[in-house]
Amino acid sequence: MRIDKLLKQKRTLSFEVFPPKKDGNAADGLFETVKRLKALSPDFISVTYGASGSNARDAAEISGFIKSIGTEPLAHLTGGPSSPDDIDRVATKLVSLGVENVLALRGDKPKDEDIEYCKYFKHASELESYIKKYGFCLGAACYPEGHSECETLYADLANLKKKEETGASFFITQIFYDNSYYYRLVGEARRMGINSPIIPGIMPITSTKNLPAVKSMCGSTIPLELRNMIEVYSGAPEVLREIGINYAVYQIIDLIAKGAPGVHIYTMNRADTAEAIYGRLENVFGRLFRA
């Protein structure tokens, strides 16, 4: 089912996974993760891939697997590292697998890779225009604290407006830990005439190993109270995991209470983390996320 139609009917619960490195056992593990996520009744599961585009076909296959077990996939397409032929190959594969939903991204050039980036698709809106012919329901990314390449939030919002005008019917935010940034984004977007649903993206910090990912995924601000807890309990992994999960639960409860159209959880391929959050919010999800 198209995500834009789902969002007109209900709040959505969704998760994100990514293809593992080239390893058969790791791939089997991801399929098991997807099955466990399906048991939590998500409305869709998104599938990302590396910014270099190297495992785009793997992502397409995983999207097809998600579809085959009865859950809607949201396949990422990244224009930055891709040629039109690359995009056509992956898009044609997605269509053949019955995938209806695509998140169109420019992508950020990997800092440690010497590759030519954005040769054909310099902006996500250009990629949207190119793949319209496939009939996908299109989504796009947005940034509660503004994109790192934009001088101001309002310059970034102008890009968001262009994405909507080009075909994006919903947005998913990058991760954030201070909900006030999300509320500011939504408020300013509405004032600029951006009307599509903006789904907040949440990634719990369950380990100090998560911190490099937090920094690389747009350098999200970590509030002082959370930062203090991470520092105090950095040597106690089990306590730190509880802190991260409970903080994510707090964020979600606050977001839903203030009208968010859904919640998108970046799982880092950890089904147990998604299960822990769901377990604490089962009544909330059951009561407020069902059509």
Solvent accessible surface area in square Angstrom, and as a share of the most:
residue,aa,sasa,rsa
1,M,78,0.35
2,R,72,0.26
3,I,0,0.00
4,D,25,0.13
5,K,105,0.45
6,L,17,0.08
7,L,23,0.11
8,K,176,0.75
9,Q,106,0.47
10,K,34,0.14
11,R,65,0.24
12,T,0,0.00
13,L,0,0.00
14,S,0,0.00
15,F,1,0.00
16,E,20,0.09
17,V,0,0.00
18,F,74,0.31
19,P,7,0.04
20,P,28,0.17
21,K,181,0.77
22,K,163,0.69
23,D,72,0.37
24,G,56,0.54
25,N,126,0.65
26,A,40,0.31
27,A,34,0.27
28,D,90,0.47
29,G,37,0.36
30,L,6,0.03
31,F,64,0.26
32,E,90,0.41
33,T,16,0.09
34,V,0,0.00
35,K,102,0.43
36,R,98,0.36
37,L,0,0.00
38,K,78,0.33
39,A,82,0.63
40,L,18,0.09
41,S,59,0.38
42,P,15,0.09
43,D,21,0.11
44,F,0,0.00
45,I,0,0.00
46,S,0,0.00
47,V,0,0.00
48,T,31,0.18
49,Y,17,0.06
50,G,32,0.31
51,A,33,0.26
52,S,35,0.23
53,G,21,0.21
54,S,91,0.59
55,N,26,0.13
56,A,12,0.10
57,R,155,0.57
58,D,42,0.22
59,A,4,0.03
60,A,2,0.01
61,E,88,0.39
62,I,10,0.05
63,S,0,0.00
64,G,10,0.10
65,F,45,0.19
66,I,0,0.00
67,K,57,0.24
68,S,85,0.55
69,I,41,0.21
70,G,64,0.61
71,T,9,0.05
72,E,29,0.13
73,P,0,0.00
74,L,0,0.00
75,A,3,0.02
76,H,11,0.05
77,L,0,0.00
78,T,7,0.04
79,G,0,0.00
80,G,2,0.02
81,P,32,0.20
82,S,11,0.07
83,S,26,0.17
84,P,41,0.26
85,D,91,0.47
86,D,47,0.24
87,I,2,0.01
88,D,36,0.18
89,R,122,0.44
90,V,15,0.09
91,A,0,0.00
92,T,78,0.45
93,K,80,0.34
94,L,1,0.01
95,V,73,0.42
96,S,84,0.54
97,L,53,0.26
98,G,31,0.29
99,V,6,0.03
100,E,63,0.28
101,N,0,0.00
102,V,0,0.00
103,L,8,0.04
104,A,0,0.00
105,L,33,0.17
106,R,50,0.18
107,G,22,0.21
108,D,76,0.39
109,K,93,0.39
110,P,24,0.15
111,K,211,0.90
112,D,130,0.67
113,E,69,0.31
114,D,147,0.76
115,I,52,0.26
116,E,127,0.57
117,Y,31,0.12
118,C,20,0.12
119,K,118,0.50
120,Y,104,0.40
121,F,11,0.04
122,K,114,0.48
123,H,100,0.44
124,A,8,0.06
125,S,7,0.05
126,E,68,0.30
127,L,0,0.00
128,E,0,0.00
129,S,64,0.41
130,Y,60,0.23
131,I,0,0.00
132,K,106,0.45
133,K,128,0.54
134,Y,56,0.21
135,G,51,0.49
136,F,15,0.06
137,C,0,0.00
138,L,8,0.04
139,G,0,0.00
140,A,0,0.00
141,A,11,0.09
142,C,3,0.02
143,Y,32,0.12
144,P,2,0.01
145,E,54,0.24
146,G,15,0.14
147,H,28,0.12
148,S,100,0.64
149,E,116,0.52
150,C,32,0.19
151,E,173,0.78
152,T,74,0.43
153,L,20,0.10
154,Y,120,0.45
155,A,45,0.35
156,D,15,0.08
157,L,2,0.01
158,A,52,0.40
159,N,65,0.33
160,L,8,0.04
161,K,55,0.23
162,K,115,0.49
163,K,26,0.11
164,E,33,0.15
165,E,120,0.54
166,T,19,0.11
167,G,31,0.30
168,A,3,0.02
169,S,35,0.22
170,F,0,0.00
171,F,0,0.00
172,I,5,0.02
173,T,1,0.00
174,Q,39,0.17
175,I,2,0.01
176,F,0,0.00
177,Y,2,0.01
178,D,45,0.23
179,N,13,0.07
180,S,65,0.42
181,Y,56,0.21
182,Y,8,0.03
183,Y,60,0.23
184,R,104,0.38
185,L,3,0.01
186,V,34,0.19
187,G,23,0.22
188,E,28,0.13
189,A,0,0.00
190,R,91,0.33
191,R,176,0.64
192,M,72,0.32
193,G,29,0.28
194,I,0,0.00
195,N,115,0.59
196,S,14,0.09
197,P,39,0.24
198,I,1,0.00
199,I,0,0.00
200,P,0,0.00
201,G,0,0.00
202,I,0,0.00
203,M,1,0.00
204,P,9,0.05
205,I,4,0.02
206,T,20,0.11
207,S,36,0.23
208,T,56,0.32
209,K,173,0.73
210,N,22,0.11
211,L,43,0.21
212,P,88,0.56
213,A,21,0.16
214,V,2,0.01
215,K,151,0.64
216,S,89,0.58
217,M,42,0.19
218,C,47,0.28
219,G,44,0.42
220,S,10,0.06
221,T,58,0.33
222,I,27,0.14
223,P,18,0.12
224,L,110,0.55
225,E,102,0.46
226,L,2,0.01
227,R,102,0.37
228,N,67,0.34
229,M,69,0.31
230,I,10,0.05
231,E,112,0.50
232,V,110,0.63
233,Y,88,0.33
234,S,57,0.37
235,G,73,0.71
236,A,34,0.26
237,P,98,0.62
238,E,145,0.65
239,V,60,0.34
240,L,3,0.01
241,R,60,0.22
242,E,74,0.33
243,I,22,0.11
244,G,2,0.02
245,I,1,0.01
246,N,72,0.37
247,Y,27,0.10
248,A,1,0.01
249,V,17,0.10
250,Y,125,0.47
251,Q,1,0.00
252,I,0,0.00
253,I,83,0.42
254,D,26,0.13
255,L,0,0.00
256,I,6,0.03
257,A,83,0.65
258,K,128,0.54
259,G,50,0.49
260,A,4,0.03
261,P,34,0.21
262,G,0,0.00
263,V,0,0.00
264,H,1,0.00
265,I,2,0.01
266,Y,20,0.08
267,T,3,0.02
268,M,68,0.30
269,N,33,0.17
270,R,120,0.44
271,A,4,0.03
272,D,44,0.23
273,T,6,0.03
274,A,1,0.01
275,E,58,0.26
276,A,21,0.17
277,I,0,0.00
278,Y,31,0.12
279,G,50,0.48
280,R,103,0.38
281,L,2,0.01
282,E,98,0.44
283,N,132,0.67
284,V,38,0.22
285,F,1,0.00
286,G,39,0.37
287,R,203,0.74
288,L,75,0.37
289,F,0,0.00
290,R,96,0.35
291,A,108,0.83
